[in-house]
Amino acid sequence: MPYMTESEVFDRFSQIVAKSLRIDPSLIARDTHLNDLGAESLDLIEITMETESQFHIFLPDKSILETAVEVFGPGILENQGYLTEEGKRFLMCRMPQADARAFEGEVAVKDLQQYFLKVGTWVRMIQDLAKYTPAECESCGGPMAASMGFRMKCSKCGQEITLRSGEELNREWVREYYDREYRPHAGSPVSVTAAE
Amino acid sequence: MGNLVYDSSVPQTWLPEVCRLDTFPHAPDVLADMILTPAERAHWTAMRAVEKRRHEWLLGRYAAKEAVRLVLEKNLDVRLSPDQIEIVTDPYGCPQVEYGQQAGHLLKPVLSIAHSQGTAVALAVLDPGARVGIDLESLAHRREDFETVAFSPDERGLLAALPADLRSEWALRMWCAKEAVGKALGRGLSAGLLAFHIARVDLSTGAVEIELRASALDQCPQLRGKSLEVQTNRESCFVSSTFIYHQGAAAMRPSRQEILDYLLQKMGELTQDWDYPDPVGPESLLFTGLGFESLDAVVLCTAIQEHYQTPMPFAELLAEIGQQQRDLSINELADFVNTHLRPSSGEASRRVQ
């Protein structure tokens, strides 16, 4: 996918949402929640599929928090439905654009689900993932076109590549964060005391 | 109302209540005034959403309150009005029941709500330890290829083996089943769609069996290796699913062999000091063979009901064999328990006008 600006992605994504939910695109803004537009779970699947085929990307099927909880293990980022301090640190690092005030006080997992359903969040995610989809063939420079099952094929030389999955990229990001930010200070008794 | 406080030693009847609504009995704002608590009313007023979403939210709350109201009335003979029942959500977003001060100590049912295309359904079960999930989806306007995202190759294999005219309906039933289990476990499908693996479907009963995998198992390690049975139904253009999991053994549906093993072990405990010439086996007869008195039978029946946390009509069974002047083998007892363990959530469905 050739580079697209944020507003190009937004316009295109809005059209996908409007068509799927049969609503007027003018109802859709960056801070609109997909569920407030009436999207049900299967609508989200449809929107996901349409987005993947139009932008040539492979969206993750779970949130970054869920992937991170799998990597960190239970109870570290989230406990009894609320973010821990460690969890807040993680998400602020992952989402520097988010308003820091959103992480003040008690933050419930359901509040984050709301955030993950925001149109603006999807637009940013699409833009990030599209970076991993080459517009040109690595070997011959020919134009790449969508092929079956999350693959792209060069229209000139026929070389095929598999798209990076959003899930896999998220997991890599989380593992790097874990090694860089969490393990060093989790291993040091001094900072554990400080955190308490 | 002191006797209404939950006492885990008393077997509960736990009749599930499903309420389904597809029309507003009054204009939405009038209904909101009638049924919502002040906090819910504030939420309704502040809701910035399209009309479809606002109406479905309100209908969902109404269905939930009706299900709670009816489950209390039928099981405890307690009558509350809808505005005495507040539906709140836990930190993960799951609905929960709260009462006002007058009924603060009343047993709280567990609850699940779903809505789709102008219809709302709610499921309430009067067992605070249970986990329940309900889902509702419309058959209309589905992308044919949603199955490629929603299901694993194995699950698509199950679908491919079905008669062609049933495939799209069963794809939706399978989806609903995953949703219902996700809701019952409290985290929705956040563990990923493939973590809710569909092992079997039963076309004749509508049952869909799910096994948890990967991170869904991390959320509920006690369900490893268990088969979770979800009941699915089709009604006109909607497919719905209900899943009820009692923390006891009931929803895990022990096999008949497991039931027999348990009974033999229990018999062994009860008759520890009794002297028998022959070992106790599946064909041993309770009264003539093992020398049971009626009190021993009552002790055994109580133990079985407590173990499976399910009330069973033992009184009828004992009366019947008394009338017929016959005995009861452990094998027959296992059959009886096996028959009465399956939850029949589908039968409790009713429409509220």
Chai-1 contact restraints between the chains, C-beta under 6 A:
chainA,res_idxA,chainB,res_idxB,connection_type,confidence,min_distance_angstrom,max_distance_angstrom,comment,restraint_id
A,D36,B,A49,contact,1.0,0.0,6.0,A-B,restraint_1
A,D36,B,R53,contact,1.0,0.0,6.0,A-B,restraint_2
A,L37,B,V50,contact,1.0,0.0,6.0,A-B,restraint_3
A,G38,B,V50,contact,1.0,0.0,6.0,A-B,restraint_4
A,G38,B,K52,contact,1.0,0.0,6.0,A-B,restraint_5
A,G38,B,R53,contact,1.0,0.0,6.0,A-B,restraint_6
A,E40,B,S116,contact,1.0,0.0,6.0,A-B,restraint_7
A,L42,B,E137,contact,1.0,0.0,6.0,A-B,restraint_8
A,I45,B,F146,contact,1.0,0.0,6.0,A-B,restraint_9
A,I45,B,V149,contact,1.0,0.0,6.0,A-B,restraint_10
A,E46,B,R143,contact,1.0,0.0,6.0,A-B,restraint_11
A,M49,B,V149,contact,1.0,0.0,6.0,A-B,restraint_12
A,D61,B,G192,contact,1.0,0.0,6.0,A-B,restraint_13
A,D61,B,L193,contact,1.0,0.0,6.0,A-B,restraint_14
A,K62,B,S190,contact,1.0,0.0,6.0,A-B,restraint_15
A,K62,B,G192,contact,1.0,0.0,6.0,A-B,restraint_16
A,E66,B,S190,contact,1.0,0.0,6.0,A-B,restraint_17
A,E70,B,S215,contact,1.0,0.0,6.0,A-B,restraint_18
A,G81,B,P91,contact,1.0,0.0,6.0,A-B,restraint_19
A,G81,B,Y92,contact,1.0,0.0,6.0,A-B,restraint_20
A,Y82,B,P91,contact,1.0,0.0,6.0,A-B,restraint_21
A,A108,B,P91,contact,1.0,0.0,6.0,A-B,restraint_22
A,V109,B,P91,contact,1.0,0.0,6.0,A-B,restraint_23
A,V109,B,Y92,contact,1.0,0.0,6.0,A-B,restraint_24
A,K110,B,P91,contact,1.0,0.0,6.0,A-B,restraint_25
A,K110,B,Y92,contact,1.0,0.0,6.0,A-B,restraint_26
A,K110,B,G93,contact,1.0,0.0,6.0,A-B,restraint_27
